[in-house]
Every structure is written in structure tokens, then in C-alpha cells.
């Protein structure tokens, strides 16, 4: 999967550990689904998540 220099820096940990881990997950999902590259998004829906299942820490993470 093609990654920009900025995306490569995220994978190298230049933007922090959390960003690196989350981006690795996104890259892996992209590879699984055969994506050629990342695309910009304006908003997303996290399916199967409710306050009852994630509580305050989960809400803070999503924000």
C-alpha cells in the first residue's frame, strides 16, 4: 500500500506512540481490503460502540 512521507513518519513514531499504533491498525486494514492508498475523510462512524460498553475512557479516546 502506498504511503506518503507524512504517513511513513507516523508509522516511524514521529507523531507519538498512540498515533503510530492506530495508524498501523489502519494500514493493516487497508492491506487486508486491498487498498492502494489512504484517502482523506471528513467524519467516520464507529459501529457497535455505545457509552455502556466504553464508558468515559472510551469516549475520551474517541474524541
Secondary structure, DSSP 8 states (H G I E B T S, - for coil): -B--HHHHHHHTTTT-HHHHHHHHHHHHHHHHTT-SB----S----TT--HHHHHHHHHHHH-
